[in-house]
Amino acid sequence: MRYISTRGQAPALSFGEAMMTGLARDGGLYVPETVPVLPAAEIAALAGLSYEETAFRVMRPFLGDTFTDAEFRRLIAAAYAGFDHAARAPLVQIGPNHFVLELFHGPTLAFKDFAMQIIGQMMQAALAKSGQRITIVGATSGDTGSAAIEAFRGLKNIDVVILFPHGRVSEVQRRQMTTPTESNVHALAMEGDFDDCQARLKDMFNDFAFRDGVHLAGVNSINWARVLAQVVYYFYSAVALGAPGRAVSFTVPTGNFGDIFAGYIARKMGLPIEKLVIATNQNDILDRALRTGDHRTNGVKPSISPSMDIQVSSNFERALFDAYGRDGAAVAAVMDEMKSGGFRISQGALQSLRETFASGRCSEEETSATIAATLAATGEVLCPHSAVAVKVAADHLGPVPMITLATAHPAKFPDAVQAACGIRPALPPHMADLYDRPERVTRVPNDLCALQALIRERIAL
Ligand SMILES: *Cc1c(COP(=O)(O)O)cnc(C)c1O
């Protein structure tokens, strides 16, 4: 299994290499050269298996010889042992033919743990073999940062540096990043929004002297291994509802397009998914792009679902690569246009995207109203991101079961949830003293040179 860049100009890599590399050197993202298809009988045989065994069978075809089977099974077991629900990803029915997939039972209470915990295990295992040391730099709209810190804190040969937009994450999200005491954890509060953080991160990857000098590695969803780990729960939940004998649809609260792109890969692997519905908050570039063909930013407006306050969704490039017939030069050209604000998706590419994806947006008022209405109708307390998706899913219900992804625990956003429904969701016991722990954070400007100097200084310690 080889991985190629969406811009066609970087060397093809193995799984292990793509995982340690992150962004391709031509600025593109790595994708598998071909996606392995699981025969219907193999999908049917997933019925009733544990999450861990499902993960092994779904991910194994993508790994080549990076790990032995026994080793990979051990890494998976370690990755999910810290989840506080035996099912790992339980399904809850909230209406006729409408199900919520709870993805917030990991250590940092958001779906990011599903990928970050296993990528942490895999990177450690790879580094133990090579003896290398690396600097992980991540940009976060709130949840990636805490999940990455949780996965890498205290490890000897890894520094983890997280850039988050100052003042634009929830207090729980911020404290999860600023209270760990391990010296290899560096939380940086940057001026600007998430798109700025992600742009500076990409700048660091595109500065090869810096990149090679600090042994930069990335755990944002530009990293293929992140996406792959998320493919698993699409299979796990669809099979629980009768796939491959019965098709399902998914609605996914979308920011950087990594989560829903994992659903797209599951569909290419043969899982019968009728539609993948992109749910956006008021930062609705993807919904507008899919409706009109015009992919154009109009600035990030802070919302009560901050992890989706994104206008430049990195992983959309992976979907465009396929929609443009895997033409790396065409992708490079539209990404270049994006630097000046936007581009028009070609008619052919748009048609191709619409075969798989549908979309909808949810306003701030609708988000709050959905939290209240879902609580009243079902007793389920949704986080604002999950509420965005439940609202959009409701507009796309049909004969096929709808699975809506619940991406975070409501206790990560207690103010928004309480304002919407009157209930203040409590943190689980292992985080109960979060508000009492001292914070450690460095304010940084939106400036590449300053960031690079700070990172060099920190990792020299
Ligand atoms: C990251 C995140 C999202 C968006 O996921 P993408 O993969 O970036 O599209 C949605 N909800 C929550 C709670 C998140 O943390």
The ligand as a Gaussian input file, in Angstrom:
#p B3LYP/6-31G(d) Opt

LIG

0 1
 C      -12.938000      18.643000      15.537000
 C      -14.371000      18.683000      15.885000
 C      -15.357000      18.737000      14.871000
 C      -15.006000      18.861000      13.415000
 O      -14.384000      17.698000      12.905000
 P      -13.544000      17.792000      11.557000
 O      -12.906000      16.462000      11.410000
 O      -12.534000      18.887000      11.785000
 O      -14.494000      18.124000      10.477000
 C      -16.687000      18.683000      15.255000
 N      -17.038000      18.610000      16.553000
 C      -16.130000      18.558000      17.537000
 C      -16.590000      18.503000      18.944000
 C      -14.764000      18.601000      17.251000
 O      -13.862000      18.537000      18.231000

